[in-house]
């Protein structure tokens, strides 16, 4: 139950101390002796210290490569390091005092390196561990050759089928280190001393190619004990009724094959723990899946299991026959379903318990949407779960397959954070990491951190939009101003591909827009140009010009405004089809998409006289390439800007289809039956729009320093809610009663705004505002 104790850990420890030594570190990176450090391996480190009294504070800084779990006297107190790169290698700051006692104490660390099998997001130098005391008092714990280290030879990698996220584990308990090696009374007398690799170097003193250490800006991840409530099937064994919802043992007889299917009932991220006894040389398989598949590789309703097969990530164990064996996954697993396969030999095996420990970025919801509409509540609940499962030490596109911080996904995720929480640390971390990903030619990588170098050139333009979003909703001019160098480099990169008329020719690298038709990267016309790329560049110029004019360099603002004006004219001349009253994808005018026409509205190039025709095409012309769930965020924003926001509830068809198919998180593709990922954060955009569109709450100046309230209630007659604001909260309430609307709006102190209702504008003062209209 050690993992359960981490629930308390969040309240007591973590890098929230924001402390670091005011002098160079004098600890060393250490590793197992005579170990190359470049192969898959699991290692245990231990150090014994004696304290004359229990300290009130005992702060240390800790990091490792690839990852670590730090224990004090048998209790898990920290996990990390938060993902980064070797030029910005994170360390966590932890107060060990709550776990120390008078007399002998053991500080221990589990460190593992998945080497060539490591997740795509895991950058690595070699296996290593480091711990530095915050002051002279704690430096007795500094890592050096007084620490001991043992490799656990019972762990071997399981390559498995494709996962950009972590692979499965194979653990032979016969070969694994025995006993609780984290406990103070454990006998480590035969363990070898650790070997020094190199001195620990803070960023600025390191060469930058090994580990340039920086303090993590993130809090500890949430860790919450989580039972698996439902048994869906059991073959070959009799299972007690209480299993698995309550701790209940299951006995598998000797020479028996069994299969058990468990259902969490919703998708989750959790470290899975299996406790078992006996069963000498029995084989155990733990499989994790988002959903089951039929014989045609279709998923169907996610609640159904009949006639379906299990395909998923696998952990494998071999029992050593002893009592009290335990296995906890090194990395968290994503699953709704867990399948347990057991093949015993001459001894029975007892499954003592199985449970999960939920993990995720410790977001606390700070928004509320008050309605008696159960469908809205369900959509918001599922969206929030989707967003949470895709927020850990970075935003991720999907927790099951990739765990990569893609810019296109992350823009929507960050906006969800702004509207639903008061914590912007993960968003700041994302903006900083994407800035770190820029290549010499100026463009960013498509996702970061990553050990590879995938480039989606159009995603760099969304990064500029992300900077503008943060500037508008959270402010902090200095933070954004420091990122404008990157914005300029990106736009300089694209300028090299602009033709004399401003149009972008042969957009380099992968020019992904959406998983829709040829918009996945091959939409160009004969001249190498396409409306959707020109429009994305136009929008980036517009955002950049606004930021440069206020907090950057006016010369850049003038240049970007000039480039935007040229692009506007070119797009209108090149792609507008006066017959169809739509913007074509290319100058040949042989294809049309919701994507290009949505961006045309959002960038402000559609004349008012043509707006009704463009909107009609977006809503009714099925010959247009249709947006998938990802790009519906931009489609809906365009329709709202065009004055159709009161119809928002009628645009939720794809989300309703997800609900009908039993999904508990939003799927990656619009084709729900064959979608790869069942949990993709870009689908959670309703968790923005119910607040921004329906309730009408939006920023009207940088830093949310002015507020605009423009509701689009549709048929709703009794609704309200609130969102976090940098200076407090914004709350609204709308009630239709006796033919009159009773409207109450509350703004933070010192923040004014405007209320827009049926073409009229009303001034809002700080504090309470009331209207009867």
Secondary structure, DSSP 4 states (H G I P E B T S, - for coil): -GGGGHHHHHHH-SGGG----SS----EEEE-TT--SSS-EEEEEEEEEEESS--S--EEEEEEESEEEEEETTEEEEEEPPS-BTTBEEEEEEE-GGG--SEEEEEEEEEEE-GGGS-TT---SSSEEEEEESSTTGGGG--STTSEEEE-TTEEEE--S--SS--EEEEETTTSPPS-TTSTT---TTPEEPEEEEE-EETTTS-SSS-EEEE--SPPPEEEEE---EEEEEESS---TTTTTS---EEE-TT-EEEEEEEEEEEEEEEEEEEEEE-TT-EEEEEEESS-B-TTS----TT--TT-B---EEEEEE--S-SSEEEE-SS-EEEEEEEEEEE--SS-EEEEEEEEEEEE-------EEE-S-HHHHHHHHHHHHHHHHTBSSSB-S-TTTT---BHHHHHHHHHHHHHH-S--HHHHHHHHHHHHT--TTSPPPSBSS-SS---BHHHHHHHHHHHHHHHHHT--HHHHHTTHHHHHHHHHHHHTTB-TTS-B-S--SB----SSGGGGT----TTS--HHHHHHHHHHHHHHHHHHHHHS-HHHHHHHHHHHHHHHHHHHHHHEETTTTEEBSSTT---BBHHHHHHHHHTT-S-HHHHHHHHHHHHH-TTSBPP-TTTHHHHHHHHIIIIIGGGGGGG-HHHHHHHHTT-SS--SSS-TTT-S-S--GGGGGHHHHIIIIIS-EEE-SGGG-EEEE----TT--EEEEEEEETTEEEEEEEEEETTEEEEEEEE-TT-EEEEEETTEEEEE-SEEEEEE-
